[in-house]
Amino acid sequence: MNDTITEEKIDRYLDITRRALEKIKVVTPDRSFSKRLADDFLTMVNSYYNDAKYYREQGDFVTAFASVNYAHGWLDCGARIGLWDVGGDDQLFTLFE
Protein backbone atom coordinates (compact mmCIF):
# COMPACT_ATOMS: atom_id res chain seq x y z
CA MET A 1 0.00 0.00 0.00
CA ASN A 2 1.25 3.49 -0.84
CA ASP A 3 0.21 5.81 1.96
CA THR A 4 2.71 8.58 1.25
CA ILE A 5 1.81 11.87 -0.37
CA THR A 6 4.75 12.49 -2.66
CA GLU A 7 5.62 15.61 -4.61
CA GLU A 8 4.60 13.79 -7.79
CA LYS A 9 1.24 12.78 -6.34
CA ILE A 10 0.30 16.27 -5.15
CA ASP A 11 1.44 17.74 -8.47
CA ARG A 12 -0.77 15.23 -10.31
CA TYR A 13 -3.82 16.14 -8.25
CA LEU A 14 -3.15 19.86 -8.65
CA ASP A 15 -2.95 19.36 -12.41
CA ILE A 16 -6.21 17.39 -12.53
CA THR A 17 -8.02 20.11 -10.57
CA ARG A 18 -6.45 22.87 -12.70
CA ARG A 19 -7.69 21.16 -15.87
CA ALA A 20 -11.17 20.71 -14.38
CA LEU A 21 -11.29 24.35 -13.31
CA GLU A 22 -10.29 25.47 -16.81
CA LYS A 23 -13.00 23.29 -18.36
CA ILE A 24 -16.08 24.48 -16.50
CA LYS A 25 -18.53 26.92 -18.07
CA VAL A 26 -21.07 28.59 -15.80
CA VAL A 27 -24.52 27.99 -17.31
CA THR A 28 -26.77 29.67 -14.75
CA PRO A 29 -28.77 32.82 -15.61
CA ASP A 30 -27.01 35.99 -14.48
CA ARG A 31 -29.75 37.25 -12.17
CA SER A 32 -30.72 33.90 -10.68
CA PHE A 33 -30.10 32.40 -7.27
CA SER A 34 -28.25 29.63 -9.10
CA LYS A 35 -25.75 32.18 -10.47
CA ARG A 36 -25.03 33.39 -6.95
CA LEU A 37 -24.61 29.77 -5.92
CA ALA A 38 -22.26 29.08 -8.84
CA ASP A 39 -20.19 32.16 -7.95
CA ASP A 40 -20.00 31.06 -4.32
CA PHE A 41 -18.95 27.54 -5.35
CA LEU A 42 -16.22 29.00 -7.58
CA THR A 43 -14.99 31.16 -4.72
CA MET A 44 -14.66 28.02 -2.61
CA VAL A 45 -12.92 26.13 -5.42
CA ASN A 46 -10.41 28.92 -6.00
CA SER A 47 -9.77 29.42 -2.30
CA TYR A 48 -9.04 25.75 -1.66
CA TYR A 49 -7.05 25.40 -4.90
CA ASN A 50 -4.89 28.41 -4.06
CA ASP A 51 -4.42 27.07 -0.53
CA ALA A 52 -3.31 23.75 -2.01
CA LYS A 53 -0.72 25.48 -4.21
CA TYR A 54 0.53 27.54 -1.25
CA TYR A 55 0.91 24.50 1.02
CA ARG A 56 2.57 22.53 -1.77
CA GLU A 57 5.14 25.33 -2.16
CA GLN A 58 5.72 25.23 1.62
CA GLY A 59 6.37 21.49 1.42
CA ASP A 60 3.24 20.63 3.44
CA PHE A 61 1.95 17.94 1.09
CA VAL A 62 -0.65 16.61 3.55
CA THR A 63 -2.46 19.95 3.86
CA ALA A 64 -2.01 20.57 0.13
CA PHE A 65 -3.57 17.19 -0.63
CA ALA A 66 -6.51 17.87 1.66
CA SER A 67 -7.04 21.32 0.13
CA VAL A 68 -6.91 20.16 -3.48
CA ASN A 69 -9.40 17.42 -2.70
CA TYR A 70 -11.79 19.94 -1.15
CA ALA A 71 -11.40 22.13 -4.25
CA HIS A 72 -12.18 19.26 -6.56
CA GLY A 73 -15.12 18.19 -4.39
CA TRP A 74 -16.68 21.63 -4.91
CA LEU A 75 -16.07 21.30 -8.66
CA ASP A 76 -17.72 17.88 -8.75
CA CYS A 77 -20.69 19.09 -6.74
CA GLY A 78 -21.23 22.09 -9.03
CA ALA A 79 -21.08 19.86 -12.09
CA ARG A 80 -23.42 17.33 -10.58
CA ILE A 81 -26.13 19.85 -9.63
CA GLY A 82 -25.89 21.66 -12.97
CA LEU A 83 -24.21 24.94 -12.06
CA TRP A 84 -21.79 24.54 -14.93
CA ASP A 85 -21.35 22.63 -18.11
CA VAL A 86 -18.38 20.27 -18.15
CA GLY A 87 -19.00 18.87 -21.61
CA GLY A 88 -20.00 15.46 -20.26
CA ASP A 89 -16.44 14.88 -19.02
CA ASP A 90 -16.69 11.97 -16.61
CA GLN A 91 -12.91 11.67 -16.30
CA LEU A 92 -12.36 15.03 -14.59
CA PHE A 93 -15.77 15.16 -12.90
CA THR A 94 -18.10 12.84 -11.03
CA LEU A 95 -21.32 13.23 -12.99
CA PHE A 96 -24.76 11.99 -12.00
CA GLU A 97 -25.23 9.72 -15.02
DSSP file (Angstrom, degrees, kcal/mol; ACC not computed):
  #  RESIDUE AA STRUCTURE BP1 BP2  ACC     N-H-->O    O-->H-N    N-H-->O    O-->H-N    TCO  KAPPA ALPHA  PHI   PSI    X-CA   Y-CA   Z-CA
    1    1 A M              0   0    0      0, 0.0     2,-0.8     0, 0.0     0, 0.0   0.000 360.0 360.0 360.0 138.2    0.0    0.0    0.0
    2    2 A N        +     0   0    0      1,-0.1     0, 0.0     2,-0.0     0, 0.0  -0.874 360.0 160.1-104.2 102.9    1.2    3.5   -0.8
    3    3 A D        +     0   0    0     -2,-0.8     2,-0.5     2,-0.0    -1,-0.1   0.018  41.0 104.7-111.8  26.9    0.2    5.8    2.0
    4    4 A T        -     0   0    0      0, 0.0     2,-1.0     0, 0.0     5,-0.1  -0.911  64.1-140.4-111.3 133.1    2.7    8.6    1.3
    5    5 A I        -     0   0    0     -2,-0.5    56,-0.1     4,-0.1     2,-0.1  -0.799  32.0-169.9 -91.2 103.2    1.8   11.9   -0.4
    6    6 A T     >  -     0   0    0     -2,-1.0     4,-2.4     1,-0.1     5,-0.2  -0.385  37.2-107.8 -88.6 168.0    4.7   12.5   -2.7
    7    7 A E  H  > S+     0   0    0      1,-0.2     4,-2.2     2,-0.2     5,-0.2   0.894 122.1  51.7 -59.3 -41.3    5.6   15.6   -4.6
    8    8 A E  H  > S+     0   0    0      2,-0.2     4,-2.1     1,-0.2    -1,-0.2   0.896 109.0  50.0 -64.1 -41.1    4.6   13.8   -7.8
    9    9 A K  H  > S+     0   0    0      2,-0.2     4,-2.2     1,-0.2    -2,-0.2   0.939 112.1  45.3 -66.2 -47.2    1.2   12.8   -6.3
   10   10 A I  H  X S+     0   0    0     -4,-2.4     4,-2.5     1,-0.2    -1,-0.2   0.897 112.6  52.3 -65.4 -37.6    0.3   16.3   -5.1
   11   11 A D  H  X S+     0   0    0     -4,-2.2     4,-2.1    -5,-0.2    -1,-0.2   0.887 108.6  51.4 -63.6 -37.6    1.4   17.7   -8.5
   12   12 A R  H  X S+     0   0    0     -4,-2.1     4,-2.3     2,-0.2    -2,-0.2   0.927 111.7  45.8 -64.1 -45.5   -0.8   15.2  -10.3
   13   13 A Y  H  X S+     0   0    0     -4,-2.2     4,-2.3     2,-0.2    -2,-0.2   0.883 111.3  52.3 -67.3 -38.2   -3.8   16.1   -8.2
   14   14 A L  H  X S+     0   0    0     -4,-2.5     4,-2.4    -5,-0.2    -1,-0.2   0.907 110.6  49.2 -62.2 -40.5   -3.2   19.9   -8.6
   15   15 A D  H  X S+     0   0    0     -4,-2.1     4,-2.6     2,-0.2    -2,-0.2   0.909 109.4  50.9 -66.2 -42.5   -3.0   19.4  -12.4
   16   16 A I  H  X S+     0   0    0     -4,-2.3     4,-2.2     1,-0.2    -2,-0.2   0.932 113.6  45.0 -60.4 -45.6   -6.2   17.4  -12.5
   17   17 A T  H  X S+     0   0    0     -4,-2.3     4,-2.7     2,-0.2    -2,-0.2   0.881 111.1  53.5 -68.7 -37.5   -8.0   20.1  -10.6
   18   18 A R  H  X S+     0   0    0     -4,-2.4     4,-2.2     2,-0.2    -2,-0.2   0.936 110.4  47.3 -60.2 -46.2   -6.5   22.9  -12.7
   19   19 A R  H  X S+     0   0    0     -4,-2.6     4,-1.1     1,-0.2    -2,-0.2   0.894 112.6  49.2 -63.6 -39.7   -7.7   21.2  -15.9
   20   20 A A  H  X S+     0   0    0     -4,-2.2     4,-1.4    -5,-0.2     3,-0.4   0.921 110.4  50.5 -64.8 -43.7  -11.2   20.7  -14.4
   21   21 A L  H  < S+     0   0    0     -4,-2.7    -2,-0.2     1,-0.2    -1,-0.2   0.884 110.1  50.1 -61.9 -39.2  -11.3   24.3  -13.3
   22   22 A E  H  < S+     0   0    0     -4,-2.2    -1,-0.2     1,-0.2    -2,-0.2   0.756 109.3  54.1 -68.7 -24.4  -10.3   25.5  -16.8
   23   23 A K  H  < S+     0   0    0     -4,-1.1    -1,-0.2    -3,-0.4    -2,-0.2   0.788  83.5 100.7 -84.0 -29.3  -13.0   23.3  -18.4
   24   24 A I     <  -     0   0    0     -4,-1.4     2,-0.4    -3,-0.2    62,-0.2  -0.233  49.1-166.1 -67.1 147.1  -16.1   24.5  -16.5
   25   25 A K  E     -A   85   0A   0     60,-1.5    60,-3.0     0, 0.0     2,-0.2  -0.981  23.5-126.8-130.7 118.4  -18.5   26.9  -18.1
   26   26 A V  E     +A   84   0A   0     -2,-0.4    58,-0.3    58,-0.2    57,-0.1  -0.466  28.8 178.1 -65.0 130.0  -21.1   28.6  -15.8
   27   27 A V        +     0   0    0     56,-2.0    57,-0.2    -2,-0.2    -1,-0.1   0.218  38.6 113.0-120.1  12.2  -24.5   28.0  -17.3
   28   28 A T  S    S-     0   0    0     55,-0.6     2,-0.0     6,-0.1    55,-0.0  -0.603  76.9 -97.2 -87.4 147.9  -26.8   29.7  -14.8
   29   29 A P    >   -     0   0    0      0, 0.0     3,-1.8     0, 0.0     6,-0.5  -0.365  34.0-120.5 -62.5 141.2  -28.8   32.8  -15.6
   30   30 A D  T 3  S+     0   0    0      1,-0.3    -2,-0.1     5,-0.1    -3,-0.0   0.828 108.3  40.0 -54.3 -40.0  -27.0   36.0  -14.5
   31   31 A R  T 3  S+     0   0    0      4,-0.1    -1,-0.3     5,-0.0     2,-0.2   0.174  96.3 106.7-100.3  19.3  -29.7   37.2  -12.2
   32   32 A S  S <> S-     0   0    0     -3,-1.8     4,-1.4     1,-0.1     3,-0.2  -0.537  78.6-120.2 -96.3 161.1  -30.7   33.9  -10.7
   33   33 A F  H  > S+     0   0    0      1,-0.2     4,-2.4     2,-0.2     5,-0.2   0.869 115.6  61.3 -60.8 -36.9  -30.1   32.4   -7.3
   34   34 A S  H  > S+     0   0    0      1,-0.2     4,-2.9     2,-0.2    -1,-0.2   0.855  99.7  54.0 -61.0 -35.3  -28.3   29.6   -9.1
   35   35 A K  H  > S+     0   0    0     -6,-0.5     4,-2.7     2,-0.2    -1,-0.2   0.915 108.6  48.5 -64.9 -42.8  -25.8   32.2  -10.5
   36   36 A R  H  X S+     0   0    0     -4,-1.4     4,-2.3     2,-0.2    -2,-0.2   0.901 112.6  49.4 -62.7 -39.2  -25.0   33.4   -6.9
   37   37 A L  H  X S+     0   0    0     -4,-2.4     4,-2.7     2,-0.2    -2,-0.2   0.926 110.3  49.5 -64.4 -45.7  -24.6   29.8   -5.9
   38   38 A A  H  X S+     0   0    0     -4,-2.9     4,-2.5     1,-0.2    -2,-0.2   0.913 111.4  49.7 -60.2 -43.5  -22.3   29.1   -8.8
   39   39 A D  H  X S+     0   0    0     -4,-2.7     4,-2.0     2,-0.2    -1,-0.2   0.908 111.4  48.8 -62.3 -42.0  -20.2   32.2   -7.9
   40   40 A D  H  X S+     0   0    0     -4,-2.3     4,-2.1     2,-0.2    -2,-0.2   0.913 110.5  50.7 -64.6 -42.5  -20.0   31.1   -4.3
   41   41 A F  H  X S+     0   0    0     -4,-2.7     4,-2.8     1,-0.2    -2,-0.2   0.923 110.1  50.2 -59.8 -44.0  -18.9   27.5   -5.4
   42   42 A L  H  X S+     0   0    0     -4,-2.5     4,-2.8     1,-0.2     5,-0.2   0.863 106.9  54.6 -65.1 -35.1  -16.2   29.0   -7.6
   43   43 A T  H  X S+     0   0    0     -4,-2.0     4,-2.4     2,-0.2    -1,-0.2   0.929 110.7  46.2 -61.1 -44.2  -15.0   31.2   -4.7
   44   44 A M  H  X S+     0   0    0     -4,-2.1     4,-2.6     2,-0.2     5,-0.3   0.925 112.4  50.3 -64.2 -44.7  -14.7   28.0   -2.6
   45   45 A V  H  X S+     0   0    0     -4,-2.8     4,-2.8     1,-0.2     5,-0.2   0.957 113.8  44.3 -56.6 -52.6  -12.9   26.1   -5.4
   46   46 A N  H  X S+     0   0    0     -4,-2.8     4,-2.7     2,-0.2     5,-0.2   0.876 112.6  52.1 -63.8 -38.4  -10.4   28.9   -6.0
   47   47 A S  H  X S+     0   0    0     -4,-2.4     4,-2.2    -5,-0.2    -1,-0.2   0.955 114.9  40.5 -63.1 -50.0   -9.8   29.4   -2.3
   48   48 A Y  H  X S+     0   0    0     -4,-2.6     4,-2.5     2,-0.2    -2,-0.2   0.884 115.6  51.6 -67.0 -37.8   -9.0   25.8   -1.7
   49   49 A Y  H  X S+     0   0    0     -4,-2.8     4,-2.2    -5,-0.3    -2,-0.2   0.929 111.7  46.3 -65.0 -44.6   -7.1   25.4   -4.9
   50   50 A N  H  X S+     0   0    0     -4,-2.7     4,-2.4    -5,-0.2    -1,-0.2   0.880 111.6  52.4 -65.5 -37.3   -4.9   28.4   -4.1
   51   51 A D  H  X S+     0   0    0     -4,-2.2     4,-3.0    -5,-0.2     5,-0.3   0.927 107.9  52.3 -60.6 -43.7   -4.4   27.1   -0.5
   52   52 A A  H  X S+     0   0    0     -4,-2.5     4,-2.2     1,-0.2    -2,-0.2   0.918 110.2  47.3 -59.7 -44.2   -3.3   23.8   -2.0
   53   53 A K  H  X S+     0   0    0     -4,-2.2     4,-2.2     2,-0.2    -1,-0.2   0.915 112.6  50.2 -63.9 -41.7   -0.7   25.5   -4.2
   54   54 A Y  H  X S+     0   0    0     -4,-2.4     4,-1.6     1,-0.2    -2,-0.2   0.953 112.9  44.9 -60.1 -51.1    0.5   27.5   -1.3
   55   55 A Y  H  <>S+     0   0    0     -4,-3.0     5,-2.4     1,-0.2     4,-0.5   0.846 110.7  54.7 -65.6 -33.3    0.9   24.5    1.0
   56   56 A R  H ><5S+     0   0    0     -4,-2.2     3,-1.1    -5,-0.3    -1,-0.2   0.924 107.6  49.9 -62.8 -43.7    2.6   22.5   -1.8
   57   57 A E  H 3<5S+     0   0    0     -4,-2.2    -2,-0.2     1,-0.3    -1,-0.2   0.822 108.9  53.0 -64.1 -30.5    5.1   25.3   -2.2
   58   58 A Q  T 3<5S-     0   0    0     -4,-1.6    -1,-0.3    -5,-0.2    -2,-0.2   0.553 118.3-113.7 -79.9  -8.3    5.7   25.2    1.6
   59   59 A G  T < 5S+     0   0    0     -3,-1.1     2,-1.4    -4,-0.5    -3,-0.2   0.552  76.8 132.1  86.0   7.7    6.4   21.5    1.4
   60   60 A D     >< +     0   0    0     -5,-2.4     4,-2.1     1,-0.2    -1,-0.2  -0.672  23.7 167.6 -92.8  81.2    3.2   20.6    3.4
   61   61 A F  H  >  +     0   0    0     -2,-1.4     4,-2.5     1,-0.2    -1,-0.2   0.783  68.9  58.9 -69.6 -28.8    1.9   17.9    1.1
   62   62 A V  H  > S+     0   0    0      2,-0.2     4,-2.2     1,-0.2    -1,-0.2   0.953 111.4  39.5 -66.5 -49.2   -0.6   16.6    3.5
   63   63 A T  H  > S+     0   0    0      2,-0.2     4,-2.5     1,-0.2    -2,-0.2   0.875 115.8  53.1 -68.6 -36.5   -2.5   19.9    3.9
   64   64 A A  H  X S+     0   0    0     -4,-2.1     4,-2.6     2,-0.2     5,-0.2   0.918 109.3  49.1 -61.8 -43.2   -2.0   20.6    0.1
   65   65 A F  H  X S+     0   0    0     -4,-2.5     4,-1.8     2,-0.2    -2,-0.2   0.914 112.0  47.9 -63.8 -44.3   -3.6   17.2   -0.6
   66   66 A A  H  X S+     0   0    0     -4,-2.2     4,-1.9     1,-0.2    -1,-0.2   0.925 113.4  48.5 -61.6 -44.5   -6.5   17.9    1.7
   67   67 A S  H  X S+     0   0    0     -4,-2.5     4,-2.5     1,-0.2    -2,-0.2   0.905 110.1  49.3 -65.2 -43.4   -7.0   21.3    0.1
   68   68 A V  H  X S+     0   0    0     -4,-2.6     4,-2.3     1,-0.2    -1,-0.2   0.856 110.2  52.3 -67.1 -32.9   -6.9   20.2   -3.5
   69   69 A N  H  X S+     0   0    0     -4,-1.8     4,-2.0    -5,-0.2    -1,-0.2   0.874 108.9  49.4 -70.7 -36.3   -9.4   17.4   -2.7
   70   70 A Y  H  X S+     0   0    0     -4,-1.9     4,-2.0     2,-0.2    -2,-0.2   0.931 110.8  51.4 -63.0 -45.0  -11.8   19.9   -1.2
   71   71 A A  H  X S+     0   0    0     -4,-2.5     4,-1.8     1,-0.2    -2,-0.2   0.934 112.2  45.1 -57.2 -47.2  -11.4   22.1   -4.3
   72   72 A H  H  X S+     0   0    0     -4,-2.3     4,-2.8     1,-0.2    -1,-0.2   0.843 107.4  58.7 -70.0 -31.6  -12.2   19.3   -6.6
   73   73 A G  H  X S+     0   0    0     -4,-2.0     4,-2.4     2,-0.2    -1,-0.2   0.902 106.2  48.7 -61.1 -41.4  -15.1   18.2   -4.4
   74   74 A W  H  X S+     0   0    0     -4,-2.0     4,-2.4     2,-0.2    -2,-0.2   0.893 111.1  50.9 -64.8 -39.5  -16.7   21.6   -4.9
   75   75 A L  H  X S+     0   0    0     -4,-1.8     4,-2.2     2,-0.2    -2,-0.2   0.941 111.3  47.3 -62.1 -47.0  -16.1   21.3   -8.7
   76   76 A D  H  X S+     0   0    0     -4,-2.8     4,-2.7     1,-0.2    -2,-0.2   0.918 111.7  50.5 -60.3 -44.3  -17.7   17.9   -8.7
   77   77 A C  H  X S+     0   0    0     -4,-2.4     4,-2.1     1,-0.2    -1,-0.2   0.926 110.1  49.4 -62.4 -45.0  -20.7   19.1   -6.7
   78   78 A G  H  <>S+     0   0    0     -4,-2.4     5,-2.7     1,-0.2     6,-0.8   0.884 113.4  47.0 -61.3 -39.0  -21.2   22.1   -9.0
   79   79 A A  H ><5S+     0   0    0     -4,-2.2     3,-0.8     3,-0.2    -1,-0.2   0.911 111.6  51.1 -67.1 -41.8  -21.1   19.9  -12.1
   80   80 A R  H 3<5S+     0   0    0     -4,-2.7    -2,-0.2     1,-0.2    -1,-0.2   0.827 112.3  44.1 -69.4 -32.8  -23.4   17.3  -10.6
   81   81 A I  T 3<5S-     0   0    0     -4,-2.1    -1,-0.2    -5,-0.2    -2,-0.2   0.413 118.0-108.4 -95.0   3.1  -26.1   19.9   -9.6
   82   82 A G  T < 5S+     0   0    0     -3,-0.8    -3,-0.2    -4,-0.4   -55,-0.1   0.733  76.3 132.2  86.3  23.4  -25.9   21.7  -13.0
   83   83 A L  S   <S+     0   0    0     -5,-2.7   -56,-2.0    -6,-0.2   -55,-0.6   0.797  78.5  17.3 -75.6 -27.4  -24.2   24.9  -12.1
   84   84 A W  E    S-A   26   0A   0     -6,-0.8     2,-0.5   -58,-0.3   -58,-0.2  -0.980  76.5-116.1-143.5 157.2  -21.8   24.5  -14.9
   85   85 A D  E     +A   25   0A   0    -60,-3.0   -60,-1.5    -2,-0.3    -6,-0.1  -0.776  23.7 178.0 -90.5 130.9  -21.4   22.6  -18.1
   86   86 A V    >   -     0   0    0     -2,-0.5     3,-1.5   -62,-0.2     6,-0.1   0.139  51.2-110.0-118.8  16.4  -18.4   20.3  -18.2
   87   87 A G  T 3   -     0   0    0      1,-0.3     3,-0.1   -62,-0.1    -2,-0.1   0.769  67.0 -66.8  63.4  26.6  -19.0   18.9  -21.6
   88   88 A G  T 3  S+     0   0    0      1,-0.2     2,-0.9     2,-0.0    -1,-0.3   0.664  83.6 164.8  71.1  14.5  -20.0   15.5  -20.3
   89   89 A D    <>  +     0   0    0     -3,-1.5     4,-0.7     1,-0.2    -1,-0.2  -0.533  13.2 171.7 -72.9 104.2  -16.4   14.9  -19.0
   90   90 A D  T  4 S+     0   0    0     -2,-0.9    -1,-0.2     2,-0.2     5,-0.1   0.246  71.2  65.8 -98.0  13.3  -16.7   12.0  -16.6
   91   91 A Q  T  4 S+     0   0    0      3,-0.1    -1,-0.2     1,-0.0    -2,-0.1   0.798 112.8  28.7 -93.9 -40.9  -12.9   11.7  -16.3
   92   92 A L  T  4 S+     0   0    0     -6,-0.1     2,-0.3   -73,-0.1    -2,-0.2   0.654 127.3  42.7 -90.5 -17.5  -12.4   15.0  -14.6
   93   93 A F  S  < S-     0   0    0     -4,-0.7     2,-0.9    -7,-0.1   -17,-0.1  -0.919  74.5-126.1-131.7 151.8  -15.8   15.2  -12.9
   94   94 A T        -     0   0    0     -2,-0.3     2,-0.2    -3,-0.0   -14,-0.1  -0.865  40.4-168.8 -95.0 102.9  -18.1   12.8  -11.0
   95   95 A L        -     0   0    0     -2,-0.9   -15,-0.1     1,-0.1   -18,-0.0  -0.499  30.1-119.6 -93.6 162.4  -21.3   13.2  -13.0
   96   96 A F              0   0    0     -2,-0.2    -1,-0.1     1,-0.2   -16,-0.1   0.911 360.0 360.0 -68.2 -43.9  -24.8   12.0  -12.0
   97   97 A E              0   0    0    -17,-0.0    -1,-0.2    -3,-0.0    -7,-0.1   0.343 360.0 360.0-128.1 360.0  -25.2    9.7  -15.0
